[in-house]
Amino acid sequence: MPNSCNFVDLHVGAKVRSRRIQLGLSQDVLARRIGVNPGALQRYESGADRIGAKSLFAISKAFKVGPAYFFEDMDISIGVSRDLRRLN
């Protein structure tokens, strides 16, 4: 089920894309390693689809980083305030 983009999805997706490029991996290669199709990975990277825990764990293993890596440098105050505005 598609969801609307939010700050966290955009941030995590950008971290996935950045690390993938840094490691010299194509979307096809990473998608195969984590067991999703390239279209799903593209939607994760753009923030259009939320990355589930199972996929985030698989990406972490493929990148040899902990899951917390994807949340580093995130301005929590911006993310929280945007999410709260959506609820009001």
C-alpha positions in Angstrom: 0.0 0.0 0.0 1.6 3.3 -1.0 2.1 6.0 1.6 2.7 9.7 1.4 6.3 10.7 1.7 7.4 12.1 5.0 10.7 13.4 6.3 11.9 10.1 7.8 11.2 8.2 4.6 13.0 10.9 2.5 16.0 11.0 4.8 16.4 7.2 5.1 16.0 6.8 1.3 18.6 9.4 0.6 21.0 7.7 3.0 20.4 4.4 1.1 21.0 6.0 -2.2 24.1 7.8 -1.0 25.7 4.7 0.5 24.8 2.6 -2.5 26.6 5.0 -4.8 29.5 5.4 -2.4 30.0 1.6 -2.6 29.7 1.6 -6.4 26.6 -0.6 -6.4 23.8 -0.4 -9.0 20.2 -0.5 -8.0 19.9 -3.9 -9.7 22.7 -5.4 -7.7 21.6 -4.0 -4.4 18.0 -5.0 -5.1 19.1 -8.6 -5.8 21.2 -8.7 -2.6 18.3 -7.6 -0.4 15.6 -9.6 -2.2 13.4 -6.8 -3.7 12.9 -5.8 -7.3 14.8 -2.7 -8.6 11.5 -0.7 -8.8 11.0 -1.2 -5.1 14.5 -0.1 -4.3 14.0 3.0 -6.5 10.8 3.9 -4.5 12.7 3.4 -1.2 15.5 5.7 -2.3 13.1 8.4 -3.4 11.1 8.2 -0.2 7.9 7.2 -2.1 7.7 3.9 -0.2 8.6 3.3 3.4 11.4 0.8 4.0 10.2 -2.0 6.3 12.3 -3.4 9.2 13.1 -6.6 7.3 14.4 -4.7 4.2 16.2 -2.1 6.3 18.0 -4.9 8.1 18.9 -6.5 4.8 20.2 -3.2 3.5 22.3 -2.7 6.7 23.9 -6.1 6.2 24.6 -5.4 2.5 26.2 -2.1 3.4 28.0 -3.5 6.5 26.5 -0.8 8.7 24.1 -0.8 11.7 20.5 0.2 11.2 21.2 3.4 13.1 23.4 4.6 10.2 20.3 5.5 8.2 19.1 7.9 11.0 22.4 9.7 11.5 22.4 13.4 10.8 18.6 13.5 10.9 17.1 16.7 12.3 14.5 15.1 14.5 12.9 18.4 15.4 12.1 19.0 11.7 10.8 15.5 11.2 8.6 15.5 14.3 7.2 18.9 13.6 6.3 18.0 10.0 4.7 14.8 11.2 2.7 16.6 13.9 1.5 19.1 11.3 0.1 16.3 9.2 -1.8 15.0 12.3 -3.5 18.3 13.0 
